[in-house]
């Protein structure tokens, strides 16, 4: 999803792989804490962004029409309470 969003704003062959990467958190509630400190950017669901208490510390860049990702449940998990 990040590659699709980057290609809308930057050169045609922009890729997330071209950016330096450092990991801080894999907890969605904490990701924007690091963005608010100026340590990078993220592609995050709108509802997670709306729940962030320090809205004034982040900048949201709208990229036109939404990017929609389909979620697929593997056949082995269907009907097992995981979907």
FENVENFEN-V708275 format. One record per backbone hydrogen bond with DSSP energy under -0.5 kcal/mol. CO is the residue of the C=O (numbers start at 0). NH is the residue of the N-H. E is the energy in kcal/mol with one decimal. If there is no record, write none. Layout:
BEGIN
co & nh & e
CO & NH & E
CO & NH & E
END
This chain:
BEGIN
co & nh & e
0 & 4 & -2.2
1 & 5 & -2.9
2 & 6 & -2.2
3 & 7 & -0.6
4 & 7 & -0.8
4 & 8 & -0.8
5 & 8 & -0.9
5 & 9 & -2.5
10 & 13 & -2.0
14 & 17 & -1.8
15 & 18 & -1.3
25 & 27 & -0.7
26 & 29 & -2.2
26 & 30 & -1.2
27 & 31 & -0.5
29 & 32 & -1.2
29 & 33 & -0.9
30 & 33 & -0.8
30 & 34 & -1.3
31 & 35 & -2.7
32 & 36 & -0.8
33 & 38 & -2.2
34 & 37 & -2.0
41 & 43 & -0.6
44 & 47 & -0.7
44 & 48 & -2.0
45 & 49 & -2.6
46 & 50 & -1.1
48 & 51 & -1.4
52 & 54 & -0.6
53 & 56 & -2.2
54 & 57 & -1.5
58 & 60 & -0.5
59 & 61 & -0.7
65 & 67 & -0.6
71 & 73 & -0.6
73 & 76 & -2.2
73 & 77 & -0.9
74 & 77 & -0.5
76 & 79 & -1.9
76 & 81 & -0.7
END
